[in-house]
Amino acid sequence: CAISTKTPAGRTHLFPSRSKTRLNAASAAASTSSDDNDSTKLTKAEEKKRNIELIRKQGGFTAFQTKYGALNFYAICYGIVAIGLGLIWYAALTFTQFLYFITGGRIDKHRKLPVIISHMWGIALTRLTGQYPNVEGLENLTKLIKENRGAMIVANHVSWMDIPWVGLTIGWQNYKMVAKAELLKVPILGKAIALGGNIILDRTSRRSQLMTLKSGIQALKDGLYLVTFPEGTRSRTGRVMKFKNGAFKMAHKNKSPVVPISIVGGDKINPPNWMFPLRSGNGVAKIVVHKPVESDGISEEELSQSVRKAIIEGLPERQRPLKE
């Protein structure tokens, strides 16, 4: 409807009623909202389609997405083996924990027994699933072991497989890891980290950072091997990221050698969007152990740069940083 009004001259003008105006505005808004929703739905659909195409390209026609990450037939088989062996691993760790309790911690002060148990789990898992890596330059680490020298072991970080791979490379030696506190929440692995006397770092706490530095230096003084991933987290692209200086500060203060390790192929085997590895590591996974870099006689910055350079040189072009 419209409202008819007269001017003083008697002329009549027609104006739309307020109710009509509001109705038209509401209709327009509803239409716009509907278009936006359709656009959003279309975008989400396209994103889901692209994601499916990506995981199919990575893991073959059996690949599918879950809220915890992608899986395919191989990944499911790997998960079954890992969890099955993990239950045995957990039972052995629990027995060890009880042993420490009844002896008041008087035996195995450096907590080597949990490391041995974890190493056995790693060997069984990688052998049964075809994930045992090819190792080059192992003699560089063996020489340090024969000299009975503790050392800092530093590697690039691209997948969940990095931890068992580095462990397999070190062998039956007693080593400790500098592990972020979040890993304590991971079933079984968290128990192994806590029970094995590893060094826990809470990145939100300045006090924890100082205690980590102190504990790391003491571990090196005790002749242990200390494992760190100086990037601080997994690379989402597979390329080496910037290094944090904590590992090099520990080694430099104790004048300990640093062993650079290049982890090749982890980005192809266990991409960050996958729950478990999507394929066997045979012919893909490789660990390159470089010559130790002595920290005595050089600055902390020179130590860091030398180690970083060695790690990068052992990687294929796709894993090297774009800019230095």
Salt bridges, closest charged atoms under 4 A:
GLU136 OE2 - LYS286 NZ 3.65
GLU147 OE1 - ARG149 NH1 3.78
ASP162 OD2 - HIS157 ND1 2.65
GLU182 OE2 - ARG203 NH2 2.86
ASP267 OD2 - ARG318 NE 3.08
GLU294 OE2 - ARG149 NH1 3.09
GLU300 OE1 - LYS249 NZ 3.48
GLU317 OE1 - ARG320 NH1 3.95
GLU324 OE2 - ARG308 NH2 2.91
